[in-house]
């Protein structure tokens, strides 16, 4: 911080206390450059709303994950059954080819 800023900071408390016009102008500068309390409260409220929505979305994603896991297990069962059917078909083909050779 430069010496000019340090000088201002030294004089600031006294100026705020003694000079009402200075205090009003300083407040205007703060309002222009920094959010006021109500704006902070609104920002916090909106952040809380976003947090709630985010938590809802996470819960929904978790539920979707559970559903997908159940579907994966079902598909694994179907894959196993399909492999059994393919094996049976191969066995039937082998038997049919054996019968064809006899005739």
C-alpha beads as a LAMMPS data file, in Angstrom:
LAMMPS data file: protein, C-alpha beads

103 atoms
102 bonds

1 atom types
1 bond types

-500.0 500.0 xlo xhi
-500.0 500.0 ylo yhi
-500.0 500.0 zlo zhi

Masses

1 110.0

Atoms # bond

1 1 1 0.000 0.000 0.000
2 1 1 1.342 3.397 -0.961
3 1 1 1.992 6.282 1.383
4 1 1 -1.001 8.212 0.022
5 1 1 -3.329 5.352 0.950
6 1 1 -1.737 5.114 4.382
7 1 1 -2.327 8.832 4.944
8 1 1 -5.981 8.488 3.949
9 1 1 -6.424 5.527 6.284
10 1 1 -4.910 7.496 9.170
11 1 1 -7.274 10.450 8.580
12 1 1 -10.345 8.376 7.687
13 1 1 -11.728 7.620 11.186
14 1 1 -11.474 11.277 12.213
15 1 1 -13.029 12.496 8.938
16 1 1 -15.924 10.048 9.272
17 1 1 -16.553 11.154 12.835
18 1 1 -16.308 14.937 12.227
19 1 1 -17.433 15.600 8.643
20 1 1 -21.009 14.611 7.792
21 1 1 -20.700 15.592 4.107
22 1 1 -17.547 13.467 3.822
23 1 1 -19.339 10.564 5.540
24 1 1 -22.270 10.816 3.081
25 1 1 -19.958 10.956 0.047
26 1 1 -17.921 8.050 1.384
27 1 1 -21.098 6.038 1.883
28 1 1 -22.096 6.840 -1.722
29 1 1 -18.743 5.555 -2.923
30 1 1 -19.191 2.349 -0.923
31 1 1 -22.725 1.848 -2.241
32 1 1 -21.489 2.366 -5.781
33 1 1 -18.602 -0.081 -5.465
34 1 1 -19.738 -2.593 -2.848
35 1 1 -23.018 -4.419 -2.337
36 1 1 -25.142 -3.129 0.533
37 1 1 -26.419 -5.435 3.244
38 1 1 -29.699 -6.134 1.423
39 1 1 -27.781 -7.107 -1.701
40 1 1 -25.572 -9.454 0.339
41 1 1 -28.690 -10.990 1.859
42 1 1 -30.186 -11.446 -1.625
43 1 1 -26.951 -12.978 -2.894
44 1 1 -26.895 -15.383 0.063
45 1 1 -30.568 -16.256 -0.494
46 1 1 -29.890 -17.038 -4.136
47 1 1 -26.864 -19.126 -3.187
48 1 1 -29.026 -21.083 -0.744
49 1 1 -31.608 -21.656 -3.500
50 1 1 -28.861 -22.894 -5.816
51 1 1 -27.529 -25.148 -3.062
52 1 1 -31.001 -26.662 -2.596
53 1 1 -31.418 -27.193 -6.338
54 1 1 -27.933 -28.685 -6.532
55 1 1 -28.717 -31.083 -3.663
56 1 1 -31.976 -32.064 -5.391
57 1 1 -30.079 -32.737 -8.608
58 1 1 -27.494 -34.801 -6.734
59 1 1 -30.255 -36.848 -5.105
60 1 1 -31.844 -37.391 -8.511
61 1 1 -28.493 -38.437 -9.992
62 1 1 -27.969 -40.884 -7.122
63 1 1 -31.401 -42.371 -7.799
64 1 1 -30.587 -42.648 -11.510
65 1 1 -27.324 -44.373 -10.616
66 1 1 -29.244 -46.940 -8.531
67 1 1 -31.638 -47.546 -11.430
68 1 1 -28.735 -47.952 -13.860
69 1 1 -27.025 -50.392 -11.502
70 1 1 -30.228 -52.460 -11.328
71 1 1 -30.461 -52.404 -15.133
72 1 1 -26.812 -53.437 -15.403
73 1 1 -27.505 -56.449 -13.165
74 1 1 -30.549 -57.371 -15.259
75 1 1 -28.486 -57.063 -18.444
76 1 1 -25.803 -59.271 -16.964
77 1 1 -28.502 -61.867 -16.254
78 1 1 -29.820 -61.526 -19.807
79 1 1 -26.283 -61.853 -21.192
80 1 1 -25.776 -65.039 -19.215
81 1 1 -29.117 -66.434 -20.399
82 1 1 -28.307 -65.446 -23.993
83 1 1 -24.962 -67.240 -23.762
84 1 1 -26.757 -70.342 -22.457
85 1 1 -29.198 -70.205 -25.384
86 1 1 -26.343 -69.786 -27.873
87 1 1 -24.581 -72.765 -26.310
88 1 1 -27.793 -74.828 -26.616
89 1 1 -28.213 -73.753 -30.244
90 1 1 -24.643 -74.796 -30.991
91 1 1 -25.343 -78.151 -29.376
92 1 1 -28.532 -78.538 -31.446
93 1 1 -26.618 -77.610 -34.601
94 1 1 -23.960 -80.189 -33.756
95 1 1 -26.650 -82.839 -33.239
96 1 1 -28.425 -81.853 -36.488
97 1 1 -25.147 -81.994 -38.430
98 1 1 -24.508 -85.433 -36.943
99 1 1 -27.991 -86.567 -38.041
100 1 1 -27.489 -85.078 -41.522
101 1 1 -24.331 -87.144 -41.961
102 1 1 -26.277 -90.295 -41.157
103 1 1 -28.847 -89.599 -43.855

Bonds

1 1 1 2
2 1 2 3
3 1 3 4
4 1 4 5
5 1 5 6
6 1 6 7
7 1 7 8
8 1 8 9
9 1 9 10
10 1 10 11
11 1 11 12
12 1 12 13
13 1 13 14
14 1 14 15
15 1 15 16
16 1 16 17
17 1 17 18
18 1 18 19
19 1 19 20
20 1 20 21
21 1 21 22
22 1 22 23
23 1 23 24
24 1 24 25
25 1 25 26
26 1 26 27
27 1 27 28
28 1 28 29
29 1 29 30
30 1 30 31
31 1 31 32
32 1 32 33
33 1 33 34
34 1 34 35
35 1 35 36
36 1 36 37
37 1 37 38
38 1 38 39
39 1 39 40
40 1 40 41
41 1 41 42
42 1 42 43
43 1 43 44
44 1 44 45
45 1 45 46
46 1 46 47
47 1 47 48
48 1 48 49
49 1 49 50
50 1 50 51
51 1 51 52
52 1 52 53
53 1 53 54
54 1 54 55
55 1 55 56
56 1 56 57
57 1 57 58
58 1 58 59
59 1 59 60
60 1 60 61
61 1 61 62
62 1 62 63
63 1 63 64
64 1 64 65
65 1 65 66
66 1 66 67
67 1 67 68
68 1 68 69
69 1 69 70
70 1 70 71
71 1 71 72
72 1 72 73
73 1 73 74
74 1 74 75
75 1 75 76
76 1 76 77
77 1 77 78
78 1 78 79
79 1 79 80
80 1 80 81
81 1 81 82
82 1 82 83
83 1 83 84
84 1 84 85
85 1 85 86
86 1 86 87
87 1 87 88
88 1 88 89
89 1 89 90
90 1 90 91
91 1 91 92
92 1 92 93
93 1 93 94
94 1 94 95
95 1 95 96
96 1 96 97
97 1 97 98
98 1 98 99
99 1 99 100
100 1 100 101
101 1 101 102
102 1 102 103
